[in-house]
Amino acid sequence: MLRAGGLIAYPTEAVYGLGCLPRERAAVARVLLIKRRSWRKGLLLIAADLGQLEPLIRLPEEPMRSRILATWPGPATWVVRATPAVPAWITGGRDTVAVRVTGHALAAAVCRRAGGALVSTSANVTRRPPHTHLLRLRRDLGRSVDYIVPGPLGDSDRPTAIFDGATGRVLRPG
């Protein structure tokens, strides 16, 4: 479904997410429409492993590099330099991108099956609570997505923390 340009909902560490391949502009536009969100805010990418992110990012020098890598896989998102391979509709027009190597086994399996990093944003309209129950997700968004990956959420009770990859500063608490 993803390789055909589709949009899915899937479980992550704390909430259900919306996902698509980052180069699929039409699918990304659908994500933004569902969320009622401007592309200028940018979108987060998740991956199964660092190798899936390497073509997309430039990690900082030590010691920040080691600090970032020590949190992956896991519920830590880092804003780092993007390579030119990341479309502007993902970065919001900036030279950075938010990325995470997910520690959620099913989300990582979806990334592996898709062959690369995925857009990952909570499955909800902006400023509304994110979905944590599969039946409510199906009711609210089932017609808006092409496929819902069933499965359990991770153990986190809050969306993942986001950190600045240059300074280590917390941008969003977890």
N, C-alpha and C positions, 0 to 999 in steps of 0.2 A: 504494500500500500504506500509506504513512504517513498520508495524508489519510483513509483508512478506519479509522484507529486501530491500524494494525499496528506491528510491531517488526521492525527490520532490524539486520543486522550489515554494517559497511562499513569500507573502509580509511581510515585517518587518517595523520597525519604519521609516527607511529612504530609503531602497533599497530592491530589491528582493533577497532572500537568497536561498541557497541550503541547504537541510536538510535531515537527516536520523537518525536512532537510533544509538547512539554512540557505541553500542556493535556489530553492523553489519559491520564487517571488510570489506567485499566486497563492501558494499555501501559507506563506508568511502573512500575506494580506488578509487571508481568512482568519488567522490567529488574531491579528490586530482588530479586525472587525468584531469578532466575538468578544474580545476584551474591551472594546471601545477605547482603544489606546493609540496614541500617536506613535508613528515609527521613530520619531525623534528621541523617544525614551530609550530605545535600544532593547535588545532581547538577549537573554542568557543562553549559553550553549552548554550542554552536558555531553560527556563522553564516557566510554567504557574504560579507557586507559589514556595515558599521556600521548601515546602514538597517534591517537585520533585527533588530538589537539595540536600537535607539533606543526602541521602545515598552516595553522590558523593563528598562532600566537608567537610572541617573543617573550620568553620569561626574563625577569630581571636578573642582574648579576647577584652573586652571593653577598650577603647572607640571606636576602629575601627569597632567592630561588629555593634554597633548602627549606625555608619556613613554609613556602607554598607547597612544595612537594611532600612535606611531612604531614600535611592535612588531607592528602588524597591517597586512595579513594576515601571519600567521606563528605559530610554535609558542610563543606566550606567552599564558597564561591569567591573567586578572585577576579578583580578587574585588572587586566594586563594589556600590553600593547598588542594590537591586531596586525596581522600581515595584510597585504593587499588582497589576499584570497577571501577575506571576509567582506561580504557585500554591505554597502552603506545602510540597507534596510535592516541589518542586524546590529550594526554599531550605533545606529542613530546619527550617523554622519561624523562620529568621533574617530580617533585613531586608537581607541581601546575597545575591548570586548570583555564581558563577564563570562567566566568559564568555570566548570567544575568537573572533576572526575568523580562520577557518582559512586557511592558505596551501596546503592540499592541494587540488589542482584538482578531483578527483573528489568529495571530501567537500563542497566548496563547491557543486558542481553538484547534489548531492543536496539541499542546503539550498535552492538556488534552485528546484529542481523541487518541493520540498515547500511552498514559499511562505513559509518563515520559519526561525527558529532551531530546532535539534534538540538533544535530549538527547544527550550524548556521554560515554560512560564505557567504559572498556576492556572488551572481550569476554572476561571470565573470571570465575571465582568469586573473591571477595575472598581475598587472600593467596596466590593461585595465580598463576603467570606469565601475563601477557597473551598473547593469540594474535598470532603474527606470520606464521603459515603458513596459507594458505587451506584446504588439505586437512585440517589438524588442527582448524581452526575448524569446518568442515563436520561432521567426525566428532563433535566434542564438543558443539556447540551447534546443529547444523543443524535438529534437531526443535523446538528451543525458540524459534526466530525464524521470522518469516513470509517473509523474503526475505534472501538474502545478496548484496550488491553486490560483484561480482568486480572486482578491480583491484589495482594495486600500492600498497604502502605508500609513504610519503614517505621522505625521506633520514635522518630522525632515528632514533637508536638507543635513545632513552629517551623515556618519556612527557614531555609538555610541562611546562615550569616553570610554577609557579603563584605569583603575586605578590599582595600586599595593595594594592589600588587606592588606599587612603588614605595609606599610608606608603611603598610601594615595597618593603617587606620581602619576602624570598623565603620563601614558605610551603612550597614543595616544589621542590627543585632539578630542573632539566631534564636 
